[in-house]
């Protein structure tokens, strides 16, 4: 029995470190996601991505720049590559959904995820290596 106690402690510690499960299927929504459509319009080949950690949007790509959030003294700051970009009408919808806190990612039965805020919505699929 004494030999099982360390294994039990390790198993409990591992469970405490597991990512938050928020999809209906029990699979975590954490990870990288590629936008398929923003406000009902397909994004085409432009890379709009988000990274989700523990149900929070932590960064991504806005069609032009890579960006991420940092929290300092309770304030949320945006860190970005700040490259000059062409105006893209999808960016307003993208920033509306990734900038809304608290986030409420909505997993869908087809494996996609939706973010909604301020009258905007974006539909995402799991990103693959080339999407980042």
C-alpha positions in Angstrom: 0.0 0.0 0.0 2.9 2.4 0.8 4.2 2.0 -2.8 0.9 3.1 -4.2 0.7 6.4 -2.3 3.4 8.2 -4.4 1.6 7.0 -7.6 -1.7 8.4 -6.3 -0.1 11.7 -5.4 1.4 11.9 -9.0 -1.9 11.1 -10.6 -3.7 13.8 -8.6 -1.1 16.3 -9.5 -1.4 15.5 -13.1 -5.1 16.0 -13.0 -4.7 19.4 -11.5 -2.4 20.4 -14.4 -4.8 19.2 -17.1 -6.2 21.9 -19.4 -9.8 23.1 -18.8 -12.3 21.0 -20.8 -14.8 23.2 -22.5 -15.9 21.4 -25.6 -19.0 19.3 -25.6 -17.0 16.3 -26.7 -14.7 16.6 -23.6 -11.8 17.7 -25.8 -10.1 21.0 -24.8 -10.6 24.0 -27.0 -7.1 25.1 -26.2 -4.7 25.4 -29.1 -4.3 27.3 -32.4 -7.4 28.0 -34.5 -7.6 29.3 -38.1 -10.6 31.5 -39.1 -12.9 30.2 -41.8 -15.3 33.1 -41.9 -15.8 36.5 -40.1 -19.2 38.0 -40.0 -20.4 35.3 -42.5 -17.8 36.2 -45.1 -15.1 33.7 -46.0 -11.6 34.8 -45.1 -10.0 33.1 -48.1 -6.2 32.7 -47.9 -5.7 35.5 -45.4 -4.5 34.2 -42.1 -6.7 35.2 -39.2 -5.8 32.9 -36.3 -6.3 32.8 -32.5 -4.5 30.9 -29.8 -6.6 29.8 -26.9 -5.2 28.8 -23.5 -7.6 27.8 -20.7 -10.5 29.3 -22.5 -8.8 32.7 -23.0 -7.7 34.2 -26.3 -4.0 34.8 -25.8 -2.8 35.9 -29.3 -3.0 35.2 -33.0 -2.6 36.8 -36.4 -4.9 39.6 -37.6 -4.5 39.0 -41.3 -1.2 40.9 -41.3 0.4 41.0 -37.8 1.2 38.4 -35.2 0.1 39.6 -31.8 -0.4 38.5 -28.2 -1.8 39.6 -24.9 0.3 40.2 -21.8 -1.3 40.9 -18.4 0.6 43.4 -16.2 -0.7 44.6 -12.9 -4.2 43.5 -13.8 -4.2 45.3 -17.2 -4.3 43.7 -20.6 -1.7 44.9 -23.1 -1.4 44.0 -26.8 2.1 43.1 -28.1 2.3 43.1 -31.9 4.8 43.0 -34.8 3.2 46.3 -36.0 3.8 45.9 -39.7 1.9 48.3 -42.0 -1.1 46.5 -43.5 -3.6 47.1 -46.3 -7.0 47.9 -45.0 -9.1 44.7 -44.7 -12.9 44.9 -43.9 -12.7 41.6 -42.0 -10.3 43.1 -39.4 -13.0 45.0 -37.5 -15.0 41.8 -36.9 -11.9 39.9 -36.0 -10.7 42.4 -33.4 -14.3 42.7 -32.0 -14.4 39.0 -31.2 -10.8 38.5 -30.0 -10.8 41.7 -28.0 -14.0 40.9 -26.0 -13.3 39.7 -22.5 -14.4 37.4 -21.0 -14.2 35.1 -24.0 -16.9 32.5 -24.6 -15.6 30.2 -27.3 -18.5 28.1 -28.5 -17.5 24.6 -29.7 -19.7 23.2 -32.4 -20.5 19.6 -33.2 -18.6 19.7 -36.5 -15.3 20.4 -34.6 -15.3 24.1 -35.4 -15.3 26.9 -32.8 -17.2 30.2 -32.8 -16.4 33.5 -31.1 -19.0 36.2 -30.8 -19.0 39.8 -29.5 -20.5 43.2 -30.2 -22.6 41.9 -33.1 -19.7 40.2 -34.8 -18.9 36.5 -35.1 -16.0 34.4 -36.3 -15.9 30.7 -37.2 -12.6 28.8 -36.7 -11.2 25.4 -37.4 -8.2 23.8 -35.8 -5.0 25.2 -37.2 -2.3 23.1 -38.8 1.4 23.9 -39.0 1.1 26.0 -42.1 -1.6 28.2 -40.6 0.5 30.0 -38.1 
